[in-house]
Amino acid sequence: MAVETLTFGCRLNTVESEVMRGHAETGAATRDLVIVNTCAVTAEAGRQARKAIRRLARERPAAEIVVTGCGAQVETADYAAMPEVARLVGNDAKSRADTWSRPGPPEARAEVDDIMAVRHAAPTRIAGMAGHTRAFVPVQNGCDHRCTFCVIPFGRGNSRSVALGDVVEQVTRIVEAGGREVVLTGVDLTAYGRDLIVGSTLGGLVQAILARVPGLGRLRLSSIDSIEADGALMEAIAGEARLMPHFHLSLQAGDDLILKRMKRRHARTDAIRFCEAVRGMRADAVFGADLIAGFPTETEAQFARSLDLVADCGLTHLHVFPYSPRPGTPAARMPPVPGEVVRARAARLREAGATALAAHLAGEVGRTHRVLTERGGLGRTEGFTPVRLAPDTPAGVFRDVTIAGHDGRLLIAV
C-alpha cells in the first residue's frame, strides 16, 4: 500500500519526512498510511495543517492518518481531538524505525514523550531526498534560547548536535550517490557543537566537511544567528569557494527595544556589522532574513527601523511573518498590536522585499553564473537566486549561463 508524507514548516521537517517515509515503507507495507508532519511556528501553520488533515480524510477515507512534528508535540490536545487523526507521534519518536513498524496501540493514541528529556541528536542515514537536487543534512536539533515569541524549543527540546564524524559520513554518502549540493540544517544551526567536545563549532564542522569530502560541489547553510558566527565560520566564508555565499539570517526585527523584548541576542548594529563584514570577504554575498511584523508593543517608529534594515543590511530574500501569538509564550501576554496594523506592516515589509529582490535581479543581468540545475527547467546561482533555463535542461548538473533578464521573481538565462 502507499505511504504518503505531507510536510509543513522547516527544512528539518522535510528531511525527517523522508526518513519517516523510508521507515514506514519498510515496516508498514500493508497499510495505507499518510504521515502529516506539522509545524507550530505560527497559528496559521497549524490552521493549514488541520485543514489539510480534514481534506485528506475526505479524499482517502480508508487511510490511516498519523500526525507528528512540532504541532503534535506542543498542540497535542488540538490534534488528538480531531476524529480524522488515527495516531499522534511526538518529535523524538518520529525518526525511529520501530515507530513505523506497527500501528499505535489504541490505549496510546497520542505517543508524545517529554521532548525536554532528549539529550542526543541522531544522524540521518539517507543518500538524498526524492525529487530534490539539494540534499539537506540535519546537524543540530532543539534550541537552548527562549525568545519570547517562540514555541519551537517546546516542540524540539534543548539544543543537541550530531557528532562531526557522523555528519561527514552522511555527506560522503550523499556525494557517492551523486549529490552535488548539501545544505546543513538545524533549529539553531550556529549552536552546533556546544554539547560535544570543547571547541566544537559550526565553522569547524564546515571546514571538516570541505576538507574530508573533496567531491562535494557545493555546501550551504540554512538559517543562522549572525551574532553566534564563530571565527572558523568566518574563515570558511572568506576562504572556501565551495561554501556558497548565501546567508539567511534570523534577524526578526530592526529596533533594539523590540529585539530586547523578543529576548534576542543581538542589536541592530550587530546585524549590520555582520553583513558588512561578510560582504567585505565575499563581494558576491547575498543575504536573506526572517522578519516579524507587528510584534507586541511595536510602534510605527520601531517598525520603520525594521523596514530600514532591508536596505541597511542589503537584504535580498525576505521571509516575513505577521506576528502570531503562541500559547504559553511571554510575548502572548504583552500588549498586542491591532491585527489590521500587523497585516499592513507585513505587507509593507513584503513590498520592500520585492523591491530589493527586483534590484538584485536587475543587477545580475549580463553576468555569468554557474548554476546547479533542478527539475522543471530551473536552477540556482551560487547566491541561491533562481534561474529559468530551457525546459529540457537535465536536473543535477552544473551549467555556466549568462543572465539575459528577469521577470521580477527569477533570472532568465540565455
URDA-V323378 format. One record per helix or strand. SS is the DSSP state (H for helix, E for strand). FROM is the first residue (numbers start at 1). TO is the last residue. If there is no record, write none. Layout:
SS & FROM & TO
SS & FROM & TO
//
This chain:
E & 3 & 7
H & 11 & 27
E & 33 & 38
H & 43 & 59
E & 64 & 69
H & 70 & 74
H & 76 & 80
E & 87 & 89
H & 93 & 95
H & 97 & 100
H & 106 & 108
E & 110 & 111
H & 115 & 117
E & 134 & 138
E & 140 & 141
H & 152 & 156
E & 160 & 161
H & 164 & 176
E & 181 & 185
H & 189 & 191
H & 202 & 212
E & 218 & 221
E & 224 & 224
H & 226 & 228
H & 231 & 239
E & 243 & 243
E & 246 & 252
H & 256 & 262
H & 268 & 281
E & 286 & 293
H & 300 & 312
E & 315 & 322
H & 330 & 333
H & 339 & 364
E & 368 & 374
E & 378 & 380
E & 386 & 388
E & 398 & 406
E & 411 & 413
//
